[in-house]
């Protein structure tokens, strides 16, 4: 099976549980199981090749320009981790089937689990480090969903947030580290990077890259001081804890350190950072674990401690250290997953995880007792179980490792760690299963069914098998360790009896000490509880709260709601940049001859300047300002006509009409005057900014207008191909519907969205307290004597068909003469709006048969379908075609697929304009505009008078 | 002619900026509308000013003006209507629900 498929299967399969849950919980679990099983089998098909020492690869270029390729490779290390992820995943899926209660949404659970599984498999099989980072972040996100699965529990939500903040934050650091690493090696492919040990370690960027990458690994693998998120993540359902904390999530950090071992390890920096962190984590977490009363918290801290142990082994930078680390990764995954499952069983059966409320379960839950004892003794490092073997190797490595010249620091601390590890393992057995049977369990405990016991039982068999016959695991360890080291393996042989050596002595001290500590647990526990110690969650919350209030303070300072200030700052900044550009850049001499200004253009120019000046002077009288703005718009339209832009003129004048109507509608409810508020200084300041901005804009365009194009324009192409390629002589329209059709398609969608936003805002407004206000609205200005003048009503109704006709004409001729969908849409919209104005909103609306939303949707659809039509001709989206048809009574006429597109534009524009205006009119309706019932009933208010 | 167009753009920009810096919603909307005139004419003018040569292909035309800025400005005009409408709606909603048409959040306001 291709590596792509192995990685993709869990992601694709994540859809399955959601669908299969309809068929029942058993079907859902089975479907999930088969997805993982399929991926697992796919992985197993590669085992022979990997055993032969080959590296299985699958490569696809994704974004080669960024160095991001979908490259995967499978070697010993990848095989071990992918096998653990998928194999333990199988057991977890079976276990969760029986663990989850009826109220828990199982489909969601399995979907999250598969997403997480896919992300993990992606990490361990990625060849490209950028791809690896993508999967790395995916594990943070999907584990967030898993940890917070019980959404009703505040601990679950907080734990999920904390895990995401810590591991996600570390992931960000790692991105930076990986990018540096890729830059040094000149490639983002792991297989290449791993060949560049000398270049990387001699680079001056080695230290920053190392620290950043280790930040990612340490946060993920819960190393001190980032260990605190792991115990809080225990609020998750137990199958999640078992999965995340034994085989997957927290092992991702270890995987990364192992993966990068050949290029990063072996330096002093690596040893002191990694080995020290691991050692400290191992000891501190083991001590804390002994005093945790919550079964899962105890296991969580024991996980942290064992992760520290493995980190330390990797940090040694020696071949044997790597071998021991790999072996302990395997052993820890087996016994820790089983232990979590037994904790889950106890919780499930007794309804408590508090060790102080348990005890005596040996007789009540014999099967669980046996499994828990075997696996916990393995964790303690008792001979004949697999934990013993790797712990011995660790102690042996520790016994001859100097630390800053001292030969006793590492061995002593390692022994202390092992001692506490033995103590909490014994406590897990002794305080839970031994002692008298109690009468006050929250629920009557008994062994669960086979389904729940199967997975941990299977794992405990593995624990014993490897413990007695370590040679069984040896090929796997050799294979994986060879991949980690990337070179010659040191001489070693996994065996039970190494003779009496330092490690055995340390081991005996640890076990005996562990028993003594357990005996002394009660007084020690009292002392522990009494002792002051930092609580990680409180510190974390304080840090988060501090960061949040700091950024809130900064945002409040920068963003205090003074829009005018932002506008002023923005304008001044733009002006400053423009001045800078002018002062530092050069400017060529004018090359274009100026056109002599005619008399008519000069009059228009004067009108525009006077209107703009009056607009500023009289802007407080809002109605007057609106009239002045209409004048400006008209002059601009006329200017377009004069300057050879008939299409623009038509568009501008029709938009002008709609805009003014819209503003009039709004003004109905806004104050009619603007009070004078600004101080003189403020007005002078604003005036200054405005004048400088105006001078700048004017000077810039003047400079452009008196020079020729700096580069040859692409307009020649459009002019030459408009008729040949687009079948139209109106080049502007052909550009809109053909050359730049995709832009236009986007623009009509924006227009439609704007109209729908207005509609939604109106809806929200009318369902808010504003509605009552509108109902009680009294207009302070007196009504015109005649709200619906007879002349206007009659004229608009007679004109309606004529205007519609004009609209259709403009639409149809648009391809060859000024016109087209935009202009036609606006004209038709104006025709309908005239009915609104003359006969009243209610009258017009009562006669409206189709909702305007439909017109917008139909328009976008028609335009889109016209574009898709090109696919059937084997052309790209929106390629147009045209031809000629001769119908006998009419003369020959042209057709073009662009007409369909323009029809879509037309419908969207009509719908959008009318929906906007209608929305405003609905506000007016609320304030008491009455409905007239008869077609020629002109003023409904008159009858009541 | 060039001077007329350039000075008109300058005047529209100045008037627009001044109104945008006012404190009530309605003048700000007028200011934005004036600015969009200025920007549209500016963009249009980057195709240089040509009289009597519309970009409508015909056999007896002496030449054509640059059609590309026209096409860009045409959609810009329509879109600016949509944007004006949304802004007006927001201003209206804010005024109706808060009985206040200031654009700045003033000290002591509850939002």
Interface residues (C-beta under 8 A of the other chain):
Chain A: X560 X561 X562 X563 X564 X565 X567 X568 X571 X592 X594 X595 X596 X597 X598 X601 X602 X605 X608 X609 X612 X613 X615 X616 X619 X622 X625 X626 X629 X632 X633 X636 X639 X640 X642 X643 X644 X645 X646 X647 X648 X651 X652 X655 X658 X659 X662 X663 X666 X667 X669 X670 X671 X674 X675 X677 X678 X686 X687 X689 X690 X691 X693 X694 X695 X696 X697 X698 X699 X701 X702 X704 X705 X706 X708 X709 X713 X714 X715 X718 X719 X722 X723 X729 X730 X731 X732 X735 X736 X740 X743 X744 X747 X750 X751 X754 X755 X757 X758 X761 X762 X764 X765 X768 X769 X770 X773 X774 X816 X817 X818 X822 X826 X909 X912 X913 X916 X919 X920 X923
Chain B: X1 X2 X3 X4 X5 X6 X7 X8 X9 X10 X11 X12 X13 X14 X15 X16 X17 X18 X19 X20 X21 X22 X23 X24 X25 X26 X27 X28 X29 X30 X33 X34 X37 X38 X40 X41 X42 X44 X45 X46 X47 X48 X49 X50 X51 X52 X53 X54 X55 X56 X57 X58 X64 X65 X66 X67 X68 X70 X71 X73 X74 X75 X77 X78 X79 X80 X81 X82 X83 X84 X85 X86 X88 X89 X90 X91 X92 X93 X95 X96 X97 X101 X103 X104 X105 X109 X111
